[in-house]
Amino acid sequence: TFTANWAGAHGGAIYNDTSSPLLDGCSFTNNFAGEGAAIYNLASSPELTNCSFSINYAGYDGGAMSNLDSAPVLVDCTFSNNTTGRYGKGGGMRNENSSPTLTGCIFTENHADTKGGGIYNTTSSAPEFTGCSFVGNRSGVEGGAIYNANSSPLLTGCTFEANTADVQGGGIYNLESSPELADCT
């Protein structure tokens, strides 16, 4: 369990630099960092199973997790009530030039001040989501559940429900992106 950990810059609980730890059944609650309040991944590929991220706060981006040039694998993980600060992006997760793989993950009640209440994808990110749920996430500007900029996510069997954006794209907002959706609700 990682609770009430703090970092001024990156990775309030864990910072991975060219690393690939295995985490199973871990809980991340009430952690803080400038970016990636619970976990910050740099050129890393951690594997997380049955982990939960709740009530984490990033001063800028990545309320729970932030990925740069990384490819984490997440299975049956939950992101709930994670938040970014003023002008922040990616209430649950921020991906930059990253390709995470998420299976059976749940994003609920996460909030980004500007873009991507649940997830913010940018700079050639290509995440893959299978059987994931996005419920009640909110952004202050665009992309209540997911915001894509120059990215190409693949979503299969995913559900979007009651997500909101104060301006545009309550469920998904795409800017110069090529998402692929199959069997989504």
ChimeraX commands (.cxc) that place a marker at each C-alpha (Angstrom):
marker #1 position 0.00,0.00,0.00 radius 0.5
marker #1 position 1.30,3.43,-0.99 radius 0.5
marker #1 position -0.45,6.21,0.94 radius 0.5
marker #1 position 0.30,9.93,1.38 radius 0.5
marker #1 position 3.62,9.90,-0.46 radius 0.5
marker #1 position 4.89,13.16,-1.98 radius 0.5
marker #1 position 7.32,14.27,-4.70 radius 0.5
marker #1 position 7.76,17.85,-5.85 radius 0.5
marker #1 position 8.32,16.89,-9.48 radius 0.5
marker #1 position 7.50,13.33,-10.66 radius 0.5
marker #1 position 6.16,10.10,-9.18 radius 0.5
marker #1 position 4.71,10.73,-5.75 radius 0.5
marker #1 position 4.79,7.02,-4.84 radius 0.5
marker #1 position 6.95,5.42,-7.59 radius 0.5
marker #1 position 9.27,6.80,-10.28 radius 0.5
marker #1 position 10.37,4.26,-12.92 radius 0.5
marker #1 position 13.30,5.16,-15.19 radius 0.5
marker #1 position 14.03,2.44,-17.79 radius 0.5
marker #1 position 12.55,-0.09,-15.37 radius 0.5
marker #1 position 9.92,-2.84,-15.47 radius 0.5
marker #1 position 8.66,-3.70,-12.00 radius 0.5
marker #1 position 5.80,-6.16,-11.42 radius 0.5
marker #1 position 3.02,-4.92,-9.12 radius 0.5
marker #1 position 0.12,-7.13,-8.06 radius 0.5
marker #1 position -2.69,-6.08,-5.73 radius 0.5
marker #1 position -1.11,-2.73,-4.83 radius 0.5
marker #1 position -3.11,0.25,-3.61 radius 0.5
marker #1 position -2.16,3.88,-4.31 radius 0.5
marker #1 position -4.14,6.40,-2.26 radius 0.5
marker #1 position -3.75,10.10,-1.49 radius 0.5
marker #1 position -0.33,10.53,-3.15 radius 0.5
marker #1 position 0.91,13.82,-4.64 radius 0.5
marker #1 position 3.41,14.93,-7.28 radius 0.5
marker #1 position 3.76,17.66,-9.85 radius 0.5
marker #1 position 3.22,14.97,-12.50 radius 0.5
marker #1 position 2.23,11.32,-12.05 radius 0.5
marker #1 position 0.96,11.53,-8.49 radius 0.5
marker #1 position 1.12,7.76,-7.88 radius 0.5
marker #1 position 3.45,6.52,-10.66 radius 0.5
marker #1 position 5.66,8.23,-13.23 radius 0.5
marker #1 position 7.12,6.04,-15.99 radius 0.5
marker #1 position 10.03,7.17,-18.17 radius 0.5
marker #1 position 11.05,4.69,-20.89 radius 0.5
marker #1 position 9.62,1.95,-18.68 radius 0.5
marker #1 position 7.28,-1.05,-19.01 radius 0.5
marker #1 position 5.89,-1.97,-15.60 radius 0.5
marker #1 position 3.20,-4.65,-15.29 radius 0.5
marker #1 position 0.32,-3.95,-12.90 radius 0.5
marker #1 position -2.45,-6.41,-11.97 radius 0.5
marker #1 position -5.40,-5.77,-9.63 radius 0.5
marker #1 position -4.02,-2.41,-8.52 radius 0.5
marker #1 position -6.14,0.54,-7.41 radius 0.5
marker #1 position -5.47,4.26,-7.72 radius 0.5
marker #1 position -7.74,6.56,-5.72 radius 0.5
marker #1 position -7.75,10.15,-4.50 radius 0.5
marker #1 position -4.29,10.93,-5.91 radius 0.5
marker #1 position -3.51,14.52,-6.95 radius 0.5
marker #1 position -1.06,15.87,-9.53 radius 0.5
marker #1 position -0.30,19.57,-9.50 radius 0.5
marker #1 position 0.00,19.45,-13.30 radius 0.5
marker #1 position -0.61,16.28,-15.34 radius 0.5
marker #1 position -1.37,12.62,-14.66 radius 0.5
marker #1 position -3.56,12.56,-11.58 radius 0.5
marker #1 position -2.64,8.93,-10.90 radius 0.5
marker #1 position -0.12,7.87,-13.59 radius 0.5
marker #1 position 1.99,9.62,-16.20 radius 0.5
marker #1 position 3.85,7.80,-19.00 radius 0.5
marker #1 position 6.61,9.22,-21.20 radius 0.5
marker #1 position 8.10,6.95,-23.89 radius 0.5
marker #1 position 6.67,4.00,-21.95 radius 0.5
marker #1 position 4.56,0.88,-22.48 radius 0.5
marker #1 position 3.05,-0.24,-19.16 radius 0.5
marker #1 position 0.68,-3.21,-19.02 radius 0.5
marker #1 position -2.33,-2.92,-16.71 radius 0.5
marker #1 position -4.85,-5.69,-16.01 radius 0.5
marker #1 position -7.99,-5.26,-13.85 radius 0.5
marker #1 position -6.81,-1.97,-12.35 radius 0.5
marker #1 position -9.11,0.76,-11.02 radius 0.5
marker #1 position -8.63,4.53,-11.25 radius 0.5
marker #1 position -11.11,6.52,-9.16 radius 0.5
marker #1 position -11.34,10.11,-7.92 radius 0.5
marker #1 position -7.89,11.14,-9.13 radius 0.5
marker #1 position -7.39,14.82,-9.97 radius 0.5
marker #1 position -5.07,17.29,-11.66 radius 0.5
marker #1 position -4.41,20.86,-10.59 radius 0.5
marker #1 position -4.99,24.06,-12.53 radius 0.5
marker #1 position -4.40,23.63,-16.29 radius 0.5
marker #1 position -3.67,19.93,-15.67 radius 0.5
marker #1 position -4.35,17.10,-18.14 radius 0.5
marker #1 position -5.16,13.42,-17.65 radius 0.5
marker #1 position -7.08,13.04,-14.41 radius 0.5
marker #1 position -6.44,9.29,-14.32 radius 0.5
marker #1 position -3.55,8.85,-16.76 radius 0.5
marker #1 position -1.37,10.93,-19.09 radius 0.5
marker #1 position 0.42,9.31,-22.06 radius 0.5
marker #1 position 3.07,11.04,-24.16 radius 0.5
marker #1 position 4.63,9.00,-26.97 radius 0.5
marker #1 position 3.52,5.95,-24.99 radius 0.5
marker #1 position 1.65,2.73,-25.75 radius 0.5
marker #1 position 0.13,1.31,-22.59 radius 0.5
marker #1 position -2.01,-1.84,-22.78 radius 0.5
marker #1 position -5.05,-1.86,-20.48 radius 0.5
marker #1 position -7.38,-4.84,-20.04 radius 0.5
marker #1 position -10.46,-4.81,-17.81 radius 0.5
marker #1 position -9.53,-1.49,-16.22 radius 0.5
marker #1 position -12.06,0.95,-14.75 radius 0.5
marker #1 position -11.81,4.75,-14.79 radius 0.5
marker #1 position -14.45,6.39,-12.64 radius 0.5
marker #1 position -14.96,9.92,-11.28 radius 0.5
marker #1 position -11.50,11.19,-12.33 radius 0.5
marker #1 position -11.13,14.90,-13.08 radius 0.5
marker #1 position -8.74,16.96,-15.20 radius 0.5
marker #1 position -8.79,20.73,-15.02 radius 0.5
marker #1 position -8.43,21.08,-18.81 radius 0.5
marker #1 position -8.20,17.94,-21.00 radius 0.5
marker #1 position -8.80,14.20,-20.57 radius 0.5
marker #1 position -10.78,13.60,-17.40 radius 0.5
marker #1 position -9.92,9.90,-17.51 radius 0.5
marker #1 position -6.99,9.76,-19.94 radius 0.5
marker #1 position -4.92,12.25,-21.94 radius 0.5
marker #1 position -3.04,10.88,-25.00 radius 0.5
marker #1 position -0.57,13.00,-26.94 radius 0.5
marker #1 position 2.48,12.89,-29.23 radius 0.5
marker #1 position 2.03,9.64,-31.16 radius 0.5
marker #1 position 0.62,7.64,-28.26 radius 0.5
marker #1 position -1.03,4.35,-29.24 radius 0.5
marker #1 position -2.68,2.86,-26.16 radius 0.5
marker #1 position -4.79,-0.31,-26.40 radius 0.5
marker #1 position -7.91,-0.71,-24.24 radius 0.5
marker #1 position -9.84,-3.98,-24.02 radius 0.5
marker #1 position -12.97,-4.33,-21.91 radius 0.5
marker #1 position -12.36,-1.06,-20.05 radius 0.5
marker #1 position -15.04,1.16,-18.50 radius 0.5
marker #1 position -15.12,4.96,-18.31 radius 0.5
marker #1 position -17.83,6.23,-15.97 radius 0.5
marker #1 position -18.44,9.71,-14.58 radius 0.5
marker #1 position -15.09,11.24,-15.55 radius 0.5
marker #1 position -14.94,15.00,-16.14 radius 0.5
marker #1 position -12.72,17.56,-17.83 radius 0.5
marker #1 position -12.87,21.30,-17.50 radius 0.5
marker #1 position -12.47,21.80,-21.26 radius 0.5
marker #1 position -12.31,18.79,-23.62 radius 0.5
marker #1 position -12.48,14.99,-23.49 radius 0.5
marker #1 position -14.49,13.98,-20.45 radius 0.5
marker #1 position -13.25,10.37,-20.59 radius 0.5
marker #1 position -10.43,10.49,-23.17 radius 0.5
marker #1 position -8.58,13.29,-24.99 radius 0.5
marker #1 position -6.48,12.32,-28.05 radius 0.5
marker #1 position -3.97,14.64,-29.75 radius 0.5
marker #1 position -1.86,13.18,-32.56 radius 0.5
marker #1 position -2.59,9.72,-31.19 radius 0.5
marker #1 position -4.11,6.45,-32.38 radius 0.5
marker #1 position -5.72,4.49,-29.54 radius 0.5
marker #1 position -7.43,1.13,-30.10 radius 0.5
marker #1 position -10.54,0.47,-28.00 radius 0.5
marker #1 position -12.31,-2.90,-28.02 radius 0.5
marker #1 position -15.37,-3.75,-25.96 radius 0.5
marker #1 position -15.17,-0.58,-23.88 radius 0.5
marker #1 position -18.02,1.27,-22.17 radius 0.5
marker #1 position -18.49,5.04,-21.82 radius 0.5
marker #1 position -21.16,6.30,-19.44 radius 0.5
marker #1 position -21.98,9.71,-17.90 radius 0.5
marker #1 position -18.63,11.36,-18.70 radius 0.5
marker #1 position -18.68,15.14,-19.15 radius 0.5
marker #1 position -16.59,17.91,-20.65 radius 0.5
marker #1 position -17.38,21.53,-19.88 radius 0.5
marker #1 position -16.76,22.52,-23.53 radius 0.5
marker #1 position -16.40,19.66,-26.07 radius 0.5
marker #1 position -16.24,15.87,-26.32 radius 0.5
marker #1 position -18.03,14.52,-23.27 radius 0.5
marker #1 position -16.89,10.97,-24.04 radius 0.5
marker #1 position -13.92,11.35,-26.41 radius 0.5
marker #1 position -12.25,14.37,-27.99 radius 0.5
marker #1 position -9.95,13.81,-31.02 radius 0.5
marker #1 position -7.47,16.31,-32.43 radius 0.5
marker #1 position -5.53,15.11,-35.48 radius 0.5
marker #1 position -5.95,11.56,-34.19 radius 0.5
marker #1 position -7.03,8.19,-35.61 radius 0.5
marker #1 position -8.73,6.14,-32.90 radius 0.5
marker #1 position -10.21,2.72,-33.71 radius 0.5
marker #1 position -13.26,1.54,-31.76 radius 0.5
marker #1 position -14.88,-1.90,-31.95 radius 0.5
marker #1 position -17.86,-3.24,-29.98 radius 0.5
marker #1 position -17.90,-0.22,-27.68 radius 0.5
marker #1 position -20.98,1.13,-25.89 radius 0.5
marker link #1:1,2 radius 0.2
marker link #1:2,3 radius 0.2
marker link #1:3,4 radius 0.2
marker link #1:4,5 radius 0.2
marker link #1:5,6 radius 0.2
marker link #1:6,7 radius 0.2
marker link #1:7,8 radius 0.2
marker link #1:8,9 radius 0.2
marker link #1:9,10 radius 0.2
marker link #1:10,11 radius 0.2
marker link #1:11,12 radius 0.2
marker link #1:12,13 radius 0.2
marker link #1:13,14 radius 0.2
marker link #1:14,15 radius 0.2
marker link #1:15,16 radius 0.2
marker link #1:16,17 radius 0.2
marker link #1:17,18 radius 0.2
marker link #1:18,19 radius 0.2
marker link #1:19,20 radius 0.2
marker link #1:20,21 radius 0.2
marker link #1:21,22 radius 0.2
marker link #1:22,23 radius 0.2
marker link #1:23,24 radius 0.2
marker link #1:24,25 radius 0.2
marker link #1:25,26 radius 0.2
marker link #1:26,27 radius 0.2
marker link #1:27,28 radius 0.2
marker link #1:28,29 radius 0.2
marker link #1:29,30 radius 0.2
marker link #1:30,31 radius 0.2
marker link #1:31,32 radius 0.2
marker link #1:32,33 radius 0.2
marker link #1:33,34 radius 0.2
marker link #1:34,35 radius 0.2
marker link #1:35,36 radius 0.2
marker link #1:36,37 radius 0.2
marker link #1:37,38 radius 0.2
marker link #1:38,39 radius 0.2
marker link #1:39,40 radius 0.2
marker link #1:40,41 radius 0.2
marker link #1:41,42 radius 0.2
marker link #1:42,43 radius 0.2
marker link #1:43,44 radius 0.2
marker link #1:44,45 radius 0.2
marker link #1:45,46 radius 0.2
marker link #1:46,47 radius 0.2
marker link #1:47,48 radius 0.2
marker link #1:48,49 radius 0.2
marker link #1:49,50 radius 0.2
marker link #1:50,51 radius 0.2
marker link #1:51,52 radius 0.2
marker link #1:52,53 radius 0.2
marker link #1:53,54 radius 0.2
marker link #1:54,55 radius 0.2
marker link #1:55,56 radius 0.2
marker link #1:56,57 radius 0.2
marker link #1:57,58 radius 0.2
marker link #1:58,59 radius 0.2
marker link #1:59,60 radius 0.2
marker link #1:60,61 radius 0.2
marker link #1:61,62 radius 0.2
marker link #1:62,63 radius 0.2
marker link #1:63,64 radius 0.2
marker link #1:64,65 radius 0.2
marker link #1:65,66 radius 0.2
marker link #1:66,67 radius 0.2
marker link #1:67,68 radius 0.2
marker link #1:68,69 radius 0.2
marker link #1:69,70 radius 0.2
marker link #1:70,71 radius 0.2
marker link #1:71,72 radius 0.2
marker link #1:72,73 radius 0.2
marker link #1:73,74 radius 0.2
marker link #1:74,75 radius 0.2
marker link #1:75,76 radius 0.2
marker link #1:76,77 radius 0.2
marker link #1:77,78 radius 0.2
marker link #1:78,79 radius 0.2
marker link #1:79,80 radius 0.2
marker link #1:80,81 radius 0.2
marker link #1:81,82 radius 0.2
marker link #1:82,83 radius 0.2
marker link #1:83,84 radius 0.2
marker link #1:84,85 radius 0.2
marker link #1:85,86 radius 0.2
marker link #1:86,87 radius 0.2
marker link #1:87,88 radius 0.2
marker link #1:88,89 radius 0.2
marker link #1:89,90 radius 0.2
marker link #1:90,91 radius 0.2
marker link #1:91,92 radius 0.2
marker link #1:92,93 radius 0.2
marker link #1:93,94 radius 0.2
marker link #1:94,95 radius 0.2
marker link #1:95,96 radius 0.2
marker link #1:96,97 radius 0.2
marker link #1:97,98 radius 0.2
marker link #1:98,99 radius 0.2
marker link #1:99,100 radius 0.2
marker link #1:100,101 radius 0.2
marker link #1:101,102 radius 0.2
marker link #1:102,103 radius 0.2
marker link #1:103,104 radius 0.2
marker link #1:104,105 radius 0.2
marker link #1:105,106 radius 0.2
marker link #1:106,107 radius 0.2
marker link #1:107,108 radius 0.2
marker link #1:108,109 radius 0.2
marker link #1:109,110 radius 0.2
marker link #1:110,111 radius 0.2
marker link #1:111,112 radius 0.2
marker link #1:112,113 radius 0.2
marker link #1:113,114 radius 0.2
marker link #1:114,115 radius 0.2
marker link #1:115,116 radius 0.2
marker link #1:116,117 radius 0.2
marker link #1:117,118 radius 0.2
marker link #1:118,119 radius 0.2
marker link #1:119,120 radius 0.2
marker link #1:120,121 radius 0.2
marker link #1:121,122 radius 0.2
marker link #1:122,123 radius 0.2
marker link #1:123,124 radius 0.2
marker link #1:124,125 radius 0.2
marker link #1:125,126 radius 0.2
marker link #1:126,127 radius 0.2
marker link #1:127,128 radius 0.2
marker link #1:128,129 radius 0.2
marker link #1:129,130 radius 0.2
marker link #1:130,131 radius 0.2
marker link #1:131,132 radius 0.2
marker link #1:132,133 radius 0.2
marker link #1:133,134 radius 0.2
marker link #1:134,135 radius 0.2
marker link #1:135,136 radius 0.2
marker link #1:136,137 radius 0.2
marker link #1:137,138 radius 0.2
marker link #1:138,139 radius 0.2
marker link #1:139,140 radius 0.2
marker link #1:140,141 radius 0.2
marker link #1:141,142 radius 0.2
marker link #1:142,143 radius 0.2
marker link #1:143,144 radius 0.2
marker link #1:144,145 radius 0.2
marker link #1:145,146 radius 0.2
marker link #1:146,147 radius 0.2
marker link #1:147,148 radius 0.2
marker link #1:148,149 radius 0.2
marker link #1:149,150 radius 0.2
marker link #1:150,151 radius 0.2
marker link #1:151,152 radius 0.2
marker link #1:152,153 radius 0.2
marker link #1:153,154 radius 0.2
marker link #1:154,155 radius 0.2
marker link #1:155,156 radius 0.2
marker link #1:156,157 radius 0.2
marker link #1:157,158 radius 0.2
marker link #1:158,159 radius 0.2
marker link #1:159,160 radius 0.2
marker link #1:160,161 radius 0.2
marker link #1:161,162 radius 0.2
marker link #1:162,163 radius 0.2
marker link #1:163,164 radius 0.2
marker link #1:164,165 radius 0.2
marker link #1:165,166 radius 0.2
marker link #1:166,167 radius 0.2
marker link #1:167,168 radius 0.2
marker link #1:168,169 radius 0.2
marker link #1:169,170 radius 0.2
marker link #1:170,171 radius 0.2
marker link #1:171,172 radius 0.2
marker link #1:172,173 radius 0.2
marker link #1:173,174 radius 0.2
marker link #1:174,175 radius 0.2
marker link #1:175,176 radius 0.2
marker link #1:176,177 radius 0.2
marker link #1:177,178 radius 0.2
marker link #1:178,179 radius 0.2
marker link #1:179,180 radius 0.2
marker link #1:180,181 radius 0.2
marker link #1:181,182 radius 0.2
marker link #1:182,183 radius 0.2
marker link #1:183,184 radius 0.2
marker link #1:184,185 radius 0.2
view
